[in-house]
Amino acid sequence: MSSLSLVRFSPSLADSRAWSLSSSGLFSVKSFFLALSKVSNPILFLPAKFLWSSKVPSKVKALAWIVAHGKVNTNDKLQLRRPYKSLCPQWCILCKGNGESIDHLFLHCPVTIGLWNKLFKLARLDWVPPRVLRTLWQERNNRIFKDKGRSEETLWDLILFYSSLWASCSTAFRGVPLDVLQLNWSEIV
């Protein structure tokens, strides 16, 4: 609060918005990331180049970033911030057991493990495509806020569909029909 008292307003100038971290004065995730990476430990940002240059929507990149940094508002974090408003931190909306934490929701939940097993067997991957994180987060929110849940098979189909859809929008797969990409999904991830 004391830093706010240092702010001086000029009655002769009109109010304006400006983002000092970019030359245009406009906010961008890139300018914010660059500012963060200058002041933080560069070792923590090794996967960042891969993540931010990937061909997935920005909202998915942002979710993967906040998951990696432990900043997702899962029930355990909400309970610490506002214990009177949070859902039960000892209950995971996906599996109906265990507490909901970032690790549980994205790694250890039986629903999540089932999806990871399919992914790693089908595509022979040793990394996590951001689309899976986004699907899990959307499913969690649908169950909490809309009281609607989908089966693990439906979640898997959504992961395949959106991954194929994003690939079809990239220059590498331009002209390849979406149904062909879905059939050869393991080749695009």
C-alpha positions in Angstrom: 0.0 0.0 0.0 2.9 2.4 0.7 4.0 2.1 -2.9 0.6 3.4 -4.0 1.2 6.6 -2.1 4.2 7.3 -4.3 2.1 7.5 -7.4 1.5 11.1 -8.5 -1.3 12.0 -10.9 -1.1 14.9 -13.3 -4.4 16.8 -13.5 -3.3 18.4 -16.8 -2.8 15.1 -18.7 -5.5 12.7 -19.8 -5.6 9.2 -18.5 -4.1 6.5 -20.7 -3.2 2.8 -20.6 0.4 1.9 -21.4 2.4 -1.3 -21.0 5.9 -0.4 -20.3 7.3 -3.8 -21.2 6.7 -3.5 -24.9 7.7 -0.8 -27.5 4.1 -0.5 -28.7 2.7 0.2 -25.3 0.3 -2.7 -25.6 0.2 -5.8 -23.4 1.3 -9.1 -24.9 2.0 -12.5 -23.3 5.4 -12.4 -25.1 6.5 -9.1 -23.5 5.4 -10.4 -20.1 7.2 -13.7 -20.6 10.4 -11.9 -21.7 10.3 -9.7 -18.7 9.8 -12.7 -16.4 12.6 -14.7 -18.0 15.1 -11.8 -17.5 14.5 -11.7 -13.7 14.0 -15.4 -13.1 16.3 -18.4 -13.2 16.9 -19.3 -16.9 17.1 -23.0 -16.0 13.4 -22.9 -15.2 12.6 -21.6 -18.7 14.2 -24.4 -20.7 10.9 -25.8 -22.0 9.4 -22.4 -22.5 10.7 -22.0 -26.0 9.1 -25.2 -27.0 5.8 -24.3 -25.3 5.5 -20.7 -26.6 6.5 -21.7 -30.2 4.1 -24.6 -30.4 1.2 -24.4 -32.8 -1.6 -24.5 -30.2 -4.0 -21.7 -29.2 -2.6 -19.1 -26.7 -5.1 -20.1 -24.0 -3.8 -23.6 -24.1 -0.2 -22.4 -23.9 -1.1 -20.2 -21.0 -2.8 -23.1 -19.1 0.2 -25.3 -19.7 2.4 -22.5 -18.4 0.5 -22.0 -15.2 0.2 -25.8 -14.6 4.0 -26.1 -14.9 4.4 -23.2 -12.4 1.9 -24.6 -9.9 -0.5 -21.6 -10.2 -3.8 -23.3 -11.2 -6.7 -22.6 -8.9 -7.4 -26.2 -7.8 -9.5 -26.8 -4.7 -6.5 -27.1 -2.4 -5.3 -23.6 -3.4 -8.8 -22.1 -3.3 -9.2 -23.5 0.2 -6.1 -21.7 1.4 -7.3 -18.4 -0.1 -11.0 -18.4 0.8 -11.9 -21.4 3.0 -15.5 -20.3 3.2 -16.0 -20.3 -0.6 -14.1 -23.4 -1.8 -15.4 -26.8 -2.6 -14.1 -29.6 -0.4 -10.3 -29.8 -0.9 -10.4 -33.5 -0.1 -12.5 -34.3 -3.1 -11.6 -34.5 -6.8 -14.5 -33.8 -9.1 -13.1 -36.2 -11.8 -12.5 -39.3 -9.8 -14.8 -38.6 -6.8 -11.9 -39.4 -4.4 -8.6 -38.0 -3.2 -8.0 -34.3 -2.7 -7.8 -32.0 -5.7 -4.4 -30.6 -6.2 -2.4 -29.7 -9.3 -0.5 -33.0 -9.1 -3.6 -35.1 -8.5 -5.7 -33.5 -11.2 -3.1 -33.6 -13.9 -0.9 -36.6 -12.9 -2.4 -39.0 -10.3 -6.1 -38.9 -10.8 -7.4 -42.3 -12.1 -9.2 -40.5 -15.0 -6.0 -38.7 -15.9 -3.9 -41.8 -15.6 -6.2 -43.6 -18.1 -5.8 -40.8 -20.6 -2.0 -40.7 -20.1 -1.8 -44.4 -20.6 -3.8 -44.2 -23.9 -1.7 -41.3 -25.1 1.7 -42.9 -24.3 0.7 -46.2 -25.8 -0.8 -44.8 -29.0 1.7 -42.1 -29.8 4.7 -43.5 -28.0 5.3 -40.1 -26.4 7.4 -39.2 -23.4 6.0 -35.6 -23.1 2.6 -34.1 -22.4 0.8 -32.3 -25.3 -0.9 -29.1 -23.9 -4.2 -30.2 -25.4 -4.5 -32.9 -22.7 -4.1 -30.4 -19.9 -6.7 -28.1 -21.5 -9.2 -31.0 -21.9 -8.7 -32.0 -18.2 -9.1 -28.5 -17.0 -12.2 -27.9 -19.1 -13.7 -31.2 -17.8 -13.0 -30.3 -14.2 -14.7 -26.9 -14.7 -17.7 -28.3 -16.5 -18.3 -30.7 -13.7 -18.0 -28.0 -11.0 -19.8 -25.1 -12.7 -22.2 -26.8 -15.1 -22.8 -30.1 -13.3 -22.0 -31.9 -16.5 -19.4 -34.6 -16.8 -18.2 -36.7 -19.8 -16.8 -40.2 -19.9 -13.1 -40.9 -20.3 -13.8 -42.2 -23.8 -15.4 -38.9 -24.7 -12.5 -36.9 -23.2 -10.1 -39.1 -25.3 -12.1 -38.4 -28.5 -12.0 -34.6 -27.7 -8.2 -34.8 -27.3 -7.9 -36.5 -30.7 -10.3 -34.2 -32.4 -8.7 -30.9 -31.1 -5.2 -32.1 -31.7 -6.1 -33.0 -35.3 -8.0 -29.8 -35.8 -5.0 -27.7 -34.6 -2.7 -29.7 -36.9 -5.1 -29.1 -39.9 -4.7 -25.3 -39.3 -0.9 -25.4 -39.3 1.1 -24.9 -42.5 2.7 -28.3 -42.1 -0.6 -30.1 -42.6 -2.3 -27.6 -45.0 -4.6 -29.4 -47.4 -4.7 -32.7 -45.4 -8.3 -33.5 -44.6 -9.3 -33.5 -40.9 -10.5 -37.1 -41.0 -7.1 -38.3 -42.4 -5.3 -36.4 -39.5 -7.6 -38.0 -37.0 -6.9 -41.5 -38.3 -3.2 -40.9 -38.2 -3.2 -38.9 -35.0 -0.1 -40.4 -33.6 1.9 -38.9 -36.5 0.9 -35.3 -35.7 1.7 -35.1 -32.0 
